[in-house]
Amino acid sequence: MNERRGPFRGNRPGRGRPPMPPGPRRGPVRRPNRDALEPVPDGMIEEWLLEARELAEKGAIRTAMEKAGEAVGLDTERPEGYLLLGELNLLDGDPDEALRTFTAARAKAAKSRPDFLQEPAEVRILAATGEGHALRVLGRPREAAEAYAAALAEDPSDPLGLAAPCCESWLLAGMPERAVAFIPPIEGATPDAHLVAAFASLRRGDRSAFVVRARLALLGNLYLLSALVSGETPDLGLVHGIEDAGPEAALRFAERLKPIVEADPFLLDALAAVASAPGPADDMERFRAAAARLMREPDPAARVVLMTELDRLRDPIRIQSTTQDVLSDWDFTDSTHGGGSVDV
């Protein structure tokens, strides 16, 4: 999928990156009037798309959209311009228009041509991913999950990390039986992905996996539980270099997961039980204390020791080795969760 088939040898627009996340809405977005465009040599398409992406990265979204629209007008059967327009519409806050342009890109990529700037399979993956993002913003989780699943079917190796949003979307759609097929792997998972994996694992009845992934989520973002329970986060006195670990990320994720935990309060009870168990609770306090000391420690050697301790606390192998200790503190009786109701 990554071999070039066309004559272009420069940077390829959109290569290896998912569509840009949605930003604030800034008014209606209209496709440019292609009839008014002056003829431009075919070889300019890639240059214009690259220029459009550079403009977007500088924050000039509307100008970028105009440039991408002009590139589309040069050859309306090429999918790459529609793909970029979908990304830009998402960033501009128009998921409806983004969905339309992503769908157009996906359809046009089904008609392979040797002069396409990107491999059709790559475009289809990115377009289906964009459809999933747009549908999530539009509050259509089942359709979003189907779009993500289509992208994963194109490339099961999941280079864009779509298993987590697909799993989450199936949970939001009230279809946990489908979510379990998309539980994201431990390696490289964000705290959000770990928590989605935890909830899906528990719905599958895998209590050991739930404990492991819940602990990794709680250690990955110390604010997750409070954000889910109360919609607020405490002041831990920490500065977070990774956005996924901060309070704002926890609050955003809690808002997204609200329908899931409201539909099944047991999930939140189980997460609270893990957080309050002696081992996990001690791990989280140790992590907080080590992170706080790391912020104040000027000595490089001492900082290495503290960073090593933080890595040790988050080590999945260590967490897996103590899972049974956490499970032994629980009374699982609810058969609707695979034998998983927790007495808290």
Disulfide bonds with the S-S distance in Angstrom:
none
